[in-house]
Amino acid sequence: KVWDLKSMKEIKSLFVFKNKKMNYISTIKISSTGNLLAASSFEGTTIWNIDTFQLITTLPKSGPFVEFSPDAKTLLTTTKSDGATGGYNEIQVWKINHSGAK
């Protein structure tokens, strides 16, 4: 949820997944440019435009840890490789633009 701290009123609810399923969010990061927010869980990552509260993209099977590059053009996420047990053993690199991630 996004709150206006002066009025203490909710401005917007941002859901991690399109189906609005309740989900545990493990990491939230704001880009250095201040206009992107990445919310990550054990099921995936969503990237939002903070200025418009528009969902830019959903990255399934990514997370639970995320980090933007200093120029906010790249997002790093963790994941488990197929068949892996235990911790997260891969880093995924996503190129970010305002129409999605690749």
C-alpha positions in Angstrom: 0.0 0.0 0.0 1.1 3.5 -0.8 0.3 6.1 1.9 0.3 9.9 2.0 2.2 10.6 5.2 0.6 14.1 5.7 -3.0 13.0 5.5 -2.3 9.4 6.6 -4.5 8.2 3.8 -3.9 5.3 1.5 -3.2 6.5 -2.1 -2.9 3.2 -3.9 -2.6 -0.6 -3.4 0.0 -2.2 -5.5 -0.3 -6.0 -5.8 2.7 -8.2 -6.5 0.7 -10.3 -9.0 -2.1 -9.5 -11.4 -4.4 -12.0 -9.8 -4.1 -10.0 -6.6 -3.3 -13.1 -4.6 -2.0 -12.4 -1.1 1.7 -12.9 -1.2 4.7 -12.4 1.1 6.9 -9.6 -0.1 10.5 -10.1 0.8 12.2 -7.1 -0.9 11.1 -3.7 -2.0 13.6 -1.5 -3.9 13.3 2.0 -5.3 15.6 2.9 -8.2 18.2 5.7 -7.9 16.1 7.7 -10.4 13.2 7.6 -8.0 10.6 6.5 -10.5 10.7 2.7 -10.4 9.8 0.3 -7.6 10.5 -3.4 -7.6 8.6 -5.6 -5.2 9.8 -9.2 -5.0 8.6 -12.4 -3.4 9.4 -16.0 -3.5 7.0 -16.3 -6.5 8.2 -13.4 -8.7 9.0 -9.7 -9.0 6.8 -6.8 -10.2 8.2 -3.5 -11.4 6.0 -0.3 -11.0 6.3 3.3 -12.3 6.0 5.2 -9.0 4.9 8.4 -10.7 1.8 6.8 -12.4 1.4 3.7 -10.2 1.4 1.7 -13.5 2.6 -1.9 -13.5 5.5 -2.0 -16.0 6.1 -5.8 -15.9 5.9 -9.0 -13.9 8.9 -11.3 -13.8 7.8 -14.8 -12.8 10.2 -17.1 -11.1 12.4 -14.3 -10.1 13.2 -13.1 -6.6 13.1 -13.0 -3.6 16.1 -10.6 -3.7 16.4 -7.7 -6.2 18.7 -4.7 -6.8 18.6 -1.9 -9.4 21.8 -0.9 -11.2 22.9 2.7 -10.4 21.4 4.0 -13.7 18.1 2.0 -13.1 18.4 0.4 -16.6 19.1 -3.1 -15.2 17.5 -5.1 -12.4 19.2 -8.1 -10.8 17.1 -10.8 -9.3 17.9 -14.2 -7.6 16.3 -17.5 -8.5 16.8 -21.2 -8.0 17.9 -23.3 -11.0 15.7 -26.3 -11.9 16.3 -29.1 -9.5 18.2 -26.9 -7.0 17.7 -27.5 -3.3 18.5 -25.1 -0.5 19.2 -21.4 -1.3 19.0 -19.3 -4.4 21.9 -20.2 -6.7 21.4 -18.0 -9.8 21.4 -14.3 -10.6 19.2 -13.1 -13.4 19.9 -9.8 -15.2 16.9 -7.9 -16.7 17.2 -4.9 -18.9 14.5 -2.4 -17.9 12.6 0.1 -20.0 9.2 1.7 -19.4 7.5 -0.9 -21.6 8.8 -3.9 -19.7 11.9 -6.0 -19.0 14.0 -8.4 -21.1 
